[in-house]
């Protein structure tokens, strides 16, 4: 059984693997950025769409905040996830956004 680093990213990868996902196959991974308001959320969406092309800005009533989600289909790889998070944070921080993490429903059929 594959082991993962002992941090939030590693624990999330382990949880996805434990759910029955094939970690050697691609899956959609959603990266979430929090924006202080809709205008900044829209700017963040435009910037992220230039690189990733799959951004969507929305208002989360439950959390009372604007968010931008970037959905990337990829094979879940710890190093690649860290790189993408660093890239996203570098793009959104100057605009007032904050990377809030990532998640995935995996690729298991069960």
Backbone as CSV, one residue per row, in Angstrom:
resi,resn,N_x,N_y,N_z,CA_x,CA_y,CA_z,C_x,C_y,C_z
1,UNK,0.840,-1.183,0.000,0.000,0.000,0.000,0.887,1.250,0.000
2,UNK,0.538,2.212,-0.819,1.306,3.455,-0.939,1.166,4.290,0.329
3,UNK,2.272,4.914,0.714,2.227,5.832,1.848,2.296,7.262,1.323
4,UNK,1.727,8.176,2.085,1.671,9.579,1.706,2.295,10.422,2.803
5,UNK,2.806,11.591,2.451,3.390,12.473,3.463,2.394,12.799,4.576
6,UNK,2.927,13.069,5.748,2.101,13.347,6.929,1.791,14.842,7.012
7,UNK,0.970,15.308,6.066,0.492,16.690,6.080,-0.904,16.699,5.467
8,UNK,-1.514,17.867,5.360,-2.887,17.953,4.866,-3.029,17.388,3.457
9,UNK,-2.059,17.667,2.584,-2.141,17.153,1.218,-2.004,15.633,1.193
10,UNK,-1.060,15.111,1.951,-0.879,13.666,2.020,-2.094,12.955,2.609
11,UNK,-2.682,13.546,3.650,-3.871,12.940,4.263,-5.050,12.946,3.298
12,UNK,-5.179,14.006,2.505,-6.262,14.061,1.526,-6.051,13.009,0.440
13,UNK,-4.825,12.877,-0.038,-4.533,11.831,-1.025,-4.836,10.447,-0.463
14,UNK,-4.460,10.211,0.774,-4.730,8.913,1.408,-6.235,8.660,1.505
15,UNK,-6.987,9.685,1.886,-8.438,9.545,2.005,-9.060,9.208,0.648
16,UNK,-8.567,9.836,-0.412,-9.078,9.547,-1.756,-8.734,8.114,-2.151
17,UNK,-7.503,7.692,-1.875,-7.092,6.318,-2.188,-7.913,5.317,-1.385
18,UNK,-8.112,5.602,-0.106,-8.876,4.693,0.755,-10.334,4.576,0.329
19,UNK,-10.829,5.575,-0.416,-12.225,5.524,-0.878,-12.385,4.600,-2.085
20,UNK,-11.270,4.055,-2.584,-11.339,3.124,-3.701,-10.899,3.699,-5.026
21,UNK,-10.413,4.928,-5.038,-9.957,5.531,-6.286,-8.648,4.908,-6.751
22,UNK,-8.484,4.841,-8.064,-7.244,4.377,-8.668,-6.317,5.580,-8.765
23,UNK,-5.301,5.639,-7.935,-4.424,6.798,-7.852,-3.465,6.899,-9.042
24,UNK,-3.475,5.912,-9.922,-2.671,5.955,-11.131,-3.451,6.449,-12.335
25,UNK,-4.730,6.744,-12.131,-5.588,7.238,-13.210,-6.028,8.662,-12.905
26,UNK,-6.369,9.381,-13.937,-6.750,10.775,-13.743,-8.100,10.904,-13.044
27,UNK,-8.256,12.053,-12.406,-9.509,12.425,-11.745,-9.571,13.942,-11.744
28,UNK,-10.744,14.486,-11.507,-10.889,15.934,-11.417,-10.541,16.363,-9.998
29,UNK,-9.637,17.326,-9.900,-9.259,17.890,-8.610,-9.661,19.355,-8.631
30,UNK,-10.423,19.763,-7.617,-10.914,21.126,-7.497,-10.048,21.905,-6.522
31,UNK,-9.492,23.011,-6.991,-8.719,23.925,-6.159,-9.613,25.127,-5.882
32,UNK,-9.754,25.515,-4.614,-10.656,26.596,-4.238,-9.875,27.810,-3.759
33,UNK,-10.252,28.965,-4.292,-9.669,30.248,-3.904,-10.779,31.095,-3.298
34,UNK,-10.522,31.708,-2.153,-11.482,32.594,-1.518,-11.170,34.021,-1.949
35,UNK,-12.228,34.755,-2.318,-12.101,36.149,-2.737,-12.905,37.035,-1.784
36,UNK,-12.420,38.250,-1.504,-13.122,39.112,-0.561,-14.458,39.659,-1.079
37,UNK,-14.641,39.676,-2.409,-15.916,40.143,-2.964,-16.050,39.629,-4.400
38,UNK,-17.214,39.882,-4.997,-17.484,39.368,-6.339,-16.547,39.970,-7.381
39,UNK,-16.278,41.263,-7.285,-15.407,41.908,-8.269,-14.022,41.266,-8.293
40,UNK,-13.451,41.060,-7.123,-12.134,40.416,-7.057,-12.241,38.957,-7.477
41,UNK,-13.326,38.295,-7.101,-13.537,36.914,-7.535,-13.564,36.794,-9.050
42,UNK,-14.209,37.754,-9.709,-14.265,37.746,-11.172,-12.883,37.995,-11.768
43,UNK,-12.106,38.900,-11.177,-10.736,39.139,-11.655,-9.878,37.884,-11.491
44,UNK,-10.023,37.234,-10.331,-9.269,36.001,-10.074,-9.657,34.927,-11.082
45,UNK,-10.953,34.803,-11.339,-11.429,33.816,-12.312,-10.794,34.066,-13.677
46,UNK,-10.749,35.320,-14.114,-10.154,35.653,-15.416,-8.674,35.295,-15.460
47,UNK,-7.942,35.626,-14.404,-6.508,35.326,-14.354,-6.272,33.816,-14.364
48,UNK,-7.012,33.097,-13.544,-6.816,31.643,-13.471,-7.260,30.948,-14.751
49,UNK,-8.289,31.481,-15.406,-8.741,30.870,-16.659,-7.720,31.010,-17.772
50,UNK,-6.853,32.002,-17.701,-5.793,32.140,-18.714,-4.834,30.954,-18.657
51,UNK,-4.626,30.434,-17.454,-3.692,29.317,-17.294,-4.410,27.964,-17.268
52,UNK,-5.518,27.892,-16.563,-6.169,26.595,-16.334,-7.468,26.404,-17.105
53,UNK,-8.129,27.448,-17.545,-9.310,27.411,-18.402,-10.543,26.751,-17.813
54,UNK,-10.566,26.498,-16.525,-11.722,25.817,-15.957,-12.211,26.479,-14.680
55,UNK,-12.071,27.778,-14.585,-12.470,28.482,-13.365,-13.941,28.833,-13.347
56,UNK,-14.479,28.937,-12.125,-15.871,29.301,-11.935,-15.982,30.074,-10.620
57,UNK,-16.527,31.289,-10.669,-16.696,32.087,-9.461,-18.141,31.930,-8.971
58,UNK,-18.311,31.829,-7.655,-19.662,31.690,-7.096,-19.679,32.213,-5.660
59,UNK,-20.888,32.489,-5.172,-21.057,32.920,-3.784,-21.510,31.735,-2.963
60,UNK,-20.809,31.469,-1.881,-21.142,30.362,-0.981,-21.962,30.917,0.180
61,UNK,-23.286,30.693,0.134,-24.190,31.202,1.179,-23.841,30.662,2.557
62,UNK,-23.458,29.405,2.600,-23.163,28.762,3.890,-21.941,29.399,4.565
63,UNK,-20.907,29.676,3.776,-19.680,30.266,4.319,-19.679,31.788,4.253
64,UNK,-20.667,32.351,3.539,-20.778,33.798,3.394,-19.512,34.390,2.769
65,UNK,-19.080,33.768,1.645,-17.882,34.259,0.978,-17.920,33.922,-0.511
66,UNK,-17.147,34.684,-1.279,-16.983,34.435,-2.705,-15.849,33.449,-2.901
67,UNK,-16.038,32.515,-3.802,-15.021,31.517,-4.088,-14.857,31.344,-5.590
68,UNK,-13.672,30.940,-5.966,-13.382,30.574,-7.347,-12.852,29.147,-7.292
69,UNK,-13.452,28.269,-8.078,-13.013,26.877,-8.122,-12.380,26.611,-9.478
70,UNK,-11.196,26.021,-9.449,-10.487,25.616,-10.658,-10.489,24.091,-10.676
71,UNK,-11.124,23.511,-11.673,-11.197,22.052,-11.810,-10.143,21.601,-12.809
72,UNK,-9.223,20.772,-12.331,-8.139,20.284,-13.186,-8.182,18.761,-13.211
73,UNK,-8.239,18.196,-14.410,-8.174,16.734,-14.525,-6.712,16.338,-14.578
74,UNK,-6.320,15.477,-13.641,-4.910,15.095,-13.544,-4.781,13.793,-12.763
75,UNK,-3.637,13.162,-12.901,-3.304,12.032,-12.040,-2.846,12.644,-10.717
76,UNK,-3.432,12.230,-9.610,-3.094,12.848,-8.329,-1.665,12.517,-7.898
77,UNK,-0.832,13.514,-7.911,0.568,13.365,-7.572,0.911,14.439,-6.546
78,UNK,1.478,14.043,-5.432,1.772,14.949,-4.330,2.600,16.154,-4.781
79,UNK,3.697,15.917,-5.458,4.576,17.020,-5.886,3.867,17.954,-6.851
80,UNK,3.106,17.391,-7.769,2.372,18.195,-8.745,1.302,19.037,-8.043
81,UNK,0.637,18.460,-7.046,-0.368,19.213,-6.288,0.260,20.410,-5.570
82,UNK,1.438,20.196,-4.987,2.133,21.300,-4.310,2.506,22.387,-5.311
83,UNK,2.980,21.989,-6.483,3.361,22.947,-7.512,2.156,23.770,-7.974
84,UNK,1.053,23.110,-8.258,-0.149,23.815,-8.716,-0.647,24.768,-7.637
85,UNK,-0.651,24.325,-6.383,-1.095,25.202,-5.300,-0.202,26.438,-5.202
86,UNK,1.088,26.253,-5.346,2.021,27.371,-5.301,1.772,28.334,-6.468
87,UNK,1.545,27.787,-7.655,1.256,28.613,-8.829,-0.028,29.415,-8.629
88,UNK,-1.072,28.748,-8.162,-2.354,29.423,-7.951,-2.201,30.528,-6.907
89,UNK,-1.564,30.212,-5.790,-1.388,31.219,-4.742,-0.617,32.420,-5.277
90,UNK,0.403,32.182,-6.076,1.175,33.270,-6.661,0.358,34.151,-7.592
91,UNK,-0.622,33.552,-8.271,-1.474,34.311,-9.182,-2.564,35.094,-8.449
92,UNK,-3.115,34.529,-7.382,-4.276,35.159,-6.734,-3.927,36.098,-5.586
93,UNK,-2.807,35.875,-4.949,-2.443,36.704,-3.794,-2.351,38.194,-4.132
94,UNK,-1.714,38.566,-5.257,-1.651,39.993,-5.595,-3.036,40.624,-5.840
95,UNK,-4.029,39.792,-6.137,-5.386,40.281,-6.393,-6.240,40.303,-5.123
96,UNK,-5.715,39.793,-4.029,-6.479,39.751,-2.781,-7.136,38.420,-2.495
97,UNK,-6.810,37.399,-3.277,-7.378,36.071,-3.061,-6.468,35.202,-2.216
98,UNK,-7.045,34.138,-1.698,-6.297,33.186,-0.882,-6.672,31.768,-1.288
99,UNK,-5.681,30.955,-1.575,-5.941,29.551,-1.860,-6.474,28.897,-0.596
100,UNK,-7.601,28.195,-0.722,-8.245,27.581,0.432,-8.113,26.064,0.436
101,UNK,-7.346,25.520,-0.509,-7.134,24.076,-0.530,-7.689,23.419,-1.776
102,UNK,-7.741,22.108,-1.726,-8.205,21.333,-2.867,-8.927,20.087,-2.361
103,UNK,-9.644,19.471,-3.270,-10.345,18.239,-2.956,-10.754,17.533,-4.238
104,UNK,-11.200,16.309,-4.098,-11.630,15.525,-5.236,-12.603,14.453,-4.798
105,UNK,-13.533,14.126,-5.677,-14.418,12.991,-5.435,-13.751,11.693,-5.893
106,UNK,-12.543,11.801,-6.433,-11.826,10.621,-6.880,-12.332,10.104,-8.198
107,UNK,-12.060,8.824,-8.441,-12.483,8.209,-9.707,-13.072,6.816,-9.504
108,UNK,-13.403,6.491,-8.258,-13.982,5.164,-8.019,-15.435,5.144,-8.479
109,UNK,-15.877,4.004,-8.904,-17.253,3.894,-9.376,-18.200,3.452,-8.256
110,UNK,-17.653,3.197,-7.093,-18.501,2.676,-6.017,-18.810,3.604,-4.953
